[in-house]
């Protein structure tokens, strides 16, 4: 993925079903991952380092389009 500016966001295809694999594959530090649940019309979020109760994004499909925040 392209490297976004600090605080910026880049859109990528997940390419994996493993959230941690997606995060560690980037060439920048990921602070959050966002995925739109189209069926529910709601954003799912994973904030790196946040408690599990805050994160409602727990699974990906390899073809999901996600937003990564630096």
N, CA, C and O atoms as a GROMACS GRO file, in nm:
protein
  280
    1UNK      N    1   0.083  -0.119   0.000
    1UNK     CA    2   0.000   0.000   0.000
    1UNK      C    3   0.088   0.125   0.000
    1UNK      O    4   0.202   0.122   0.047
    2UNK      N    5   0.036   0.231  -0.052
    2UNK     CA    6   0.106   0.359  -0.047
    2UNK      C    7   0.115   0.404   0.099
    2UNK      O    8   0.030   0.368   0.180
    3UNK      N    9   0.216   0.480   0.132
    3UNK     CA   10   0.232   0.530   0.268
    3UNK      C   11   0.156   0.660   0.284
    3UNK      O   12   0.188   0.759   0.219
    4UNK      N   13   0.054   0.662   0.370
    4UNK     CA   14  -0.022   0.785   0.392
    4UNK      C   15   0.058   0.882   0.479
    4UNK      O   16   0.149   0.840   0.551
    5UNK      N   17   0.026   1.009   0.474
    5UNK     CA   18   0.092   1.104   0.563
    5UNK      C   19   0.053   1.074   0.708
    5UNK      O   20  -0.047   1.006   0.731
    6UNK      N   21   0.130   1.125   0.806
    6UNK     CA   22   0.093   1.102   0.945
    6UNK      C   23  -0.053   1.142   0.968
    6UNK      O   24  -0.095   1.251   0.930
    7UNK      N   25  -0.129   1.053   1.030
    7UNK     CA   26  -0.270   1.078   1.055
    7UNK      C   27  -0.357   1.053   0.934
    7UNK      O   28  -0.479   1.064   0.941
    8UNK      N   29  -0.294   1.019   0.820
    8UNK     CA   30  -0.366   0.997   0.696
    8UNK      C   31  -0.419   0.856   0.682
    8UNK      O   32  -0.388   0.768   0.762
    9UNK      N   33  -0.499   0.836   0.580
    9UNK     CA   34  -0.565   0.707   0.555
    9UNK      C   35  -0.535   0.662   0.413
    9UNK      O   36  -0.529   0.744   0.320
   10UNK      N   37  -0.516   0.532   0.397
   10UNK     CA   38  -0.500   0.472   0.266
   10UNK      C   39  -0.602   0.358   0.252
   10UNK      O   40  -0.631   0.290   0.350
   11UNK      N   41  -0.655   0.339   0.132
   11UNK     CA   42  -0.753   0.234   0.105
   11UNK      C   43  -0.681   0.119   0.037
   11UNK      O   44  -0.607   0.140  -0.060
   12UNK      N   45  -0.702  -0.004   0.086
   12UNK     CA   46  -0.637  -0.122   0.029
   12UNK      C   47  -0.735  -0.239   0.025
   12UNK      O   48  -0.838  -0.238   0.092
   13UNK      N   49  -0.702  -0.339  -0.055
   13UNK     CA   50  -0.772  -0.466  -0.052
   13UNK      C   51  -0.702  -0.548   0.056
   13UNK      O   52  -0.579  -0.557   0.056
   14UNK      N   53  -0.776  -0.607   0.146
   14UNK     CA   54  -0.717  -0.678   0.260
   14UNK      C   55  -0.616  -0.783   0.214
   14UNK      O   56  -0.505  -0.788   0.268
   15UNK      N   57  -0.651  -0.866   0.117
   15UNK     CA   58  -0.559  -0.966   0.066
   15UNK      C   59  -0.535  -1.082   0.162
   15UNK      O   60  -0.458  -1.173   0.130
   16UNK      N   61  -0.597  -1.080   0.277
   16UNK     CA   62  -0.582  -1.185   0.377
   16UNK      C   63  -0.706  -1.188   0.465
   16UNK      O   64  -0.784  -1.093   0.469
   17UNK      N   65  -0.724  -1.298   0.535
   17UNK     CA   66  -0.833  -1.306   0.631
   17UNK      C   67  -0.783  -1.278   0.772
   17UNK      O   68  -0.862  -1.273   0.867
   18UNK      N   69  -0.653  -1.258   0.786
   18UNK     CA   70  -0.591  -1.234   0.917
   18UNK      C   71  -0.564  -1.086   0.937
   18UNK      O   72  -0.483  -1.027   0.865
   19UNK      N   73  -0.631  -1.026   1.033
   19UNK     CA   74  -0.617  -0.883   1.061
   19UNK      C   75  -0.472  -0.846   1.096
   19UNK      O   76  -0.419  -0.748   1.045
   20UNK      N   77  -0.410  -0.924   1.183
   20UNK     CA   78  -0.272  -0.894   1.223
   20UNK      C   79  -0.175  -0.908   1.107
   20UNK      O   80  -0.078  -0.833   1.100
   21UNK      N   81  -0.199  -1.002   1.016
   21UNK     CA   82  -0.113  -1.017   0.898
   21UNK      C   83  -0.124  -0.894   0.809
   21UNK      O   84  -0.024  -0.847   0.755
   22UNK      N   85  -0.244  -0.842   0.793
   22UNK     CA   86  -0.266  -0.720   0.714
   22UNK      C   87  -0.189  -0.604   0.775
   22UNK      O   88  -0.121  -0.529   0.704
   23UNK      N   89  -0.200  -0.588   0.906
   23UNK     CA   90  -0.133  -0.476   0.974
   23UNK      C   91   0.019  -0.488   0.961
   23UNK      O   92   0.086  -0.390   0.928
   24UNK      N   93   0.073  -0.605   0.986
   24UNK     CA   94   0.219  -0.620   0.984
   24UNK      C   95   0.277  -0.618   0.842
   24UNK      O   96   0.398  -0.599   0.827
   25UNK      N   97   0.196  -0.636   0.739
   25UNK     CA   98   0.246  -0.634   0.602
   25UNK      C   99   0.269  -0.493   0.548
   25UNK      O  100   0.327  -0.477   0.441
   26UNK      N  101   0.223  -0.391   0.621
   26UNK     CA  102   0.235  -0.254   0.572
   26UNK      C  103   0.374  -0.198   0.597
   26UNK      O  104   0.443  -0.240   0.690
   27UNK      N  105   0.415  -0.102   0.513
   27UNK     CA  106   0.546  -0.040   0.529
   27UNK      C  107   0.538   0.086   0.614
   27UNK      O  108   0.625   0.173   0.606
   28UNK      N  109   0.434   0.097   0.696
   28UNK     CA  110   0.415   0.207   0.788
   28UNK      C  111   0.343   0.154   0.911
   28UNK      O  112   0.285   0.045   0.906
   29UNK      N  113   0.345   0.228   1.019
   29UNK     CA  114   0.277   0.186   1.142
   29UNK      C  115   0.127   0.213   1.128
   29UNK      O  116   0.085   0.327   1.110
   30UNK      N  117   0.049   0.109   1.138
   30UNK     CA  118  -0.097   0.119   1.129
   30UNK      C  119  -0.152   0.144   1.269
   30UNK      O  120  -0.120   0.070   1.363
   31UNK      N  121  -0.234   0.249   1.284
   31UNK     CA  122  -0.295   0.277   1.413
   31UNK      C  123  -0.441   0.232   1.419
   31UNK      O  124  -0.494   0.211   1.528
   32UNK      N  125  -0.505   0.217   1.303
   32UNK     CA  126  -0.645   0.172   1.301
   32UNK      C  127  -0.679   0.114   1.164
   32UNK      O  128  -0.622   0.151   1.062
   33UNK      N  129  -0.775   0.020   1.166
   33UNK     CA  130  -0.827  -0.041   1.044
   33UNK      C  131  -0.977  -0.024   1.046
   33UNK      O  132  -1.042  -0.046   1.148
   34UNK      N  133  -1.034   0.017   0.933
   34UNK     CA  134  -1.178   0.039   0.922
   34UNK      C  135  -1.232  -0.043   0.805
   34UNK      O  136  -1.170  -0.048   0.698
   35UNK      N  137  -1.348  -0.107   0.826
   35UNK     CA  138  -1.414  -0.184   0.721
   35UNK      C  139  -1.562  -0.151   0.725
   35UNK      O  140  -1.624  -0.150   0.832
   36UNK      N  141  -1.620  -0.124   0.609
   36UNK     CA  142  -1.762  -0.096   0.601
   36UNK      C  143  -1.838  -0.228   0.588
   36UNK      O  144  -1.816  -0.304   0.494
   37UNK      N  145  -1.926  -0.256   0.684
   37UNK     CA  146  -2.015  -0.371   0.677
   37UNK      C  147  -2.135  -0.326   0.595
   37UNK      O  148  -2.225  -0.260   0.646
   38UNK      N  149  -2.136  -0.361   0.468
   38UNK     CA  150  -2.239  -0.313   0.376
   38UNK      C  151  -2.377  -0.360   0.417
   38UNK      O  152  -2.473  -0.284   0.408
   39UNK      N  153  -2.389  -0.483   0.462
   39UNK     CA  154  -2.520  -0.536   0.500
   39UNK      C  155  -2.582  -0.456   0.615
   39UNK      O  156  -2.703  -0.432   0.616
   40UNK      N  157  -2.499  -0.415   0.710
   40UNK     CA  158  -2.549  -0.341   0.826
   40UNK      C  159  -2.535  -0.190   0.809
   40UNK      O  160  -2.582  -0.112   0.892
   41UNK      N  161  -2.468  -0.148   0.699
   41UNK     CA  162  -2.443  -0.006   0.674
   41UNK      C  163  -2.378   0.059   0.797
   41UNK      O  164  -2.420   0.164   0.844
   42UNK      N  165  -2.273  -0.008   0.848
   42UNK     CA  166  -2.202   0.041   0.966
   42UNK      C  167  -2.053   0.012   0.952
   42UNK      O  168  -2.013  -0.088   0.892
   43UNK      N  169  -1.972   0.100   1.008
   43UNK     CA  170  -1.828   0.080   1.006
   43UNK      C  171  -1.786  -0.012   1.119
   43UNK      O  172  -1.834   0.000   1.231
   44UNK      N  173  -1.695  -0.104   1.086
   44UNK     CA  174  -1.631  -0.187   1.186
   44UNK      C  175  -1.491  -0.130   1.204
   44UNK      O  176  -1.427  -0.090   1.107
   45UNK      N  177  -1.443  -0.128   1.327
   45UNK     CA  178  -1.316  -0.063   1.357
   45UNK      C  179  -1.227  -0.153   1.440
   45UNK      O  180  -1.273  -0.223   1.530
   46UNK      N  181  -1.097  -0.149   1.410
   46UNK     CA  182  -0.995  -0.212   1.494
   46UNK      C  183  -0.890  -0.104   1.521
   46UNK      O  184  -0.823  -0.059   1.429
   47UNK      N  185  -0.877  -0.064   1.646
   47UNK     CA  186  -0.778   0.035   1.686
   47UNK      C  187  -0.664  -0.041   1.754
   47UNK      O  188  -0.685  -0.108   1.855
   48UNK      N  189  -0.545  -0.030   1.698
   48UNK     CA  190  -0.430  -0.102   1.750
   48UNK      C  191  -0.404  -0.058   1.895
   48UNK      O  192  -0.395   0.061   1.924
   49UNK      N  193  -0.393  -0.155   1.984
   49UNK     CA  194  -0.364  -0.127   2.124
   49UNK      C  195  -0.486  -0.098   2.210
   49UNK      O  196  -0.473  -0.085   2.332
   50UNK      N  197  -0.603  -0.086   2.149
   50UNK     CA  198  -0.725  -0.058   2.226
   50UNK      C  199  -0.779  -0.188   2.286
   50UNK      O  200  -0.753  -0.296   2.234
   51UNK      N  201  -0.854  -0.178   2.395
   51UNK     CA  202  -0.914  -0.298   2.455
   51UNK      C  203  -1.010  -0.367   2.356
   51UNK      O  204  -1.068  -0.302   2.270
   52UNK      N  205  -1.024  -0.496   2.371
   52UNK     CA  206  -1.110  -0.574   2.282
   52UNK      C  207  -1.252  -0.521   2.278
   52UNK      O  208  -1.319  -0.531   2.175
   53UNK      N  209  -1.301  -0.465   2.388
   53UNK     CA  210  -1.438  -0.414   2.393
   53UNK      C  211  -1.459  -0.297   2.298
   53UNK      O  212  -1.572  -0.269   2.258
   54UNK      N  213  -1.353  -0.228   2.261
   54UNK     CA  214  -1.362  -0.112   2.171
   54UNK      C  215  -1.363  -0.157   2.025
   54UNK      O  216  -1.424  -0.092   1.940
   55UNK      N  217  -1.296  -0.267   1.997
   55UNK     CA  218  -1.279  -0.312   1.859
   55UNK      C  219  -1.391  -0.406   1.817
   55UNK      O  220  -1.410  -0.512   1.876
   56UNK      N  221  -1.464  -0.367   1.714
   56UNK     CA  222  -1.570  -0.454   1.662
   56UNK      C  223  -1.534  -0.515   1.528
   56UNK      O  224  -1.616  -0.586   1.469
   57UNK      N  225  -1.414  -0.490   1.479
   57UNK     CA  226  -1.365  -0.557   1.357
   57UNK      C  227  -1.278  -0.672   1.403
   57UNK      O  228  -1.169  -0.651   1.457
   58UNK      N  229  -1.324  -0.793   1.381
   58UNK     CA  230  -1.250  -0.910   1.428
   58UNK      C  231  -1.214  -1.007   1.316
   58UNK      O  232  -1.128  -1.093   1.335
   59UNK      N  233  -1.278  -0.994   1.200
   59UNK     CA  234  -1.252  -1.086   1.090
   59UNK      C  235  -1.256  -1.012   0.957
   59UNK      O  236  -1.327  -0.913   0.940
   60UNK      N  237  -1.179  -1.063   0.863
   60UNK     CA  238  -1.174  -1.006   0.728
   60UNK      C  239  -1.199  -1.114   0.625
   60UNK      O  240  -1.182  -1.233   0.653
   61UNK      N  241  -1.238  -1.072   0.507
   61UNK     CA  242  -1.238  -1.158   0.389
   61UNK      C  243  -1.125  -1.104   0.302
   61UNK      O  244  -1.098  -0.984   0.302
   62UNK      N  245  -1.059  -1.190   0.228
   62UNK     CA  246  -0.943  -1.148   0.150
   62UNK      C  247  -0.976  -1.038   0.050
   62UNK      O  248  -0.889  -0.958   0.016
   63UNK      N  249  -1.100  -1.032   0.002
   63UNK     CA  250  -1.135  -0.930  -0.098
   63UNK      C  251  -1.199  -0.805  -0.036
   63UNK      O  252  -1.247  -0.718  -0.109
   64UNK      N  253  -1.200  -0.795   0.098
   64UNK     CA  254  -1.253  -0.675   0.163
   64UNK      C  255  -1.168  -0.553   0.130
   64UNK      O  256  -1.046  -0.561   0.124
   65UNK      N  257  -1.235  -0.441   0.108
   65UNK     CA  258  -1.167  -0.312   0.095
   65UNK      C  259  -1.166  -0.251   0.234
   65UNK      O  260  -1.270  -0.237   0.297
   66UNK      N  261  -1.048  -0.214   0.280
   66UNK     CA  262  -1.035  -0.158   0.414
   66UNK      C  263  -0.959  -0.026   0.407
   66UNK      O  264  -0.885   0.000   0.312
   67UNK      N  265  -0.979   0.055   0.509
   67UNK     CA  266  -0.905   0.178   0.524
   67UNK      C  267  -0.805   0.159   0.637
   67UNK      O  268  -0.840   0.106   0.743
   68UNK      N  269  -0.680   0.202   0.614
   68UNK     CA  270  -0.576   0.191   0.714
   68UNK      C  271  -0.535   0.332   0.754
   68UNK      O  272  -0.506   0.416   0.668
   69UNK      N  273  -0.533   0.360   0.885
   69UNK     CA  274  -0.489   0.489   0.934
   69UNK      C  275  -0.348   0.475   0.988
   69UNK      O  276  -0.314   0.378   1.057
   70UNK      N  277  -0.267   0.575   0.953
   70UNK     CA  278  -0.130   0.577   1.000
   70UNK      C  279  -0.122   0.655   1.128
   70UNK      O  280  -0.014   0.670   1.185
   0.00000   0.00000   0.00000
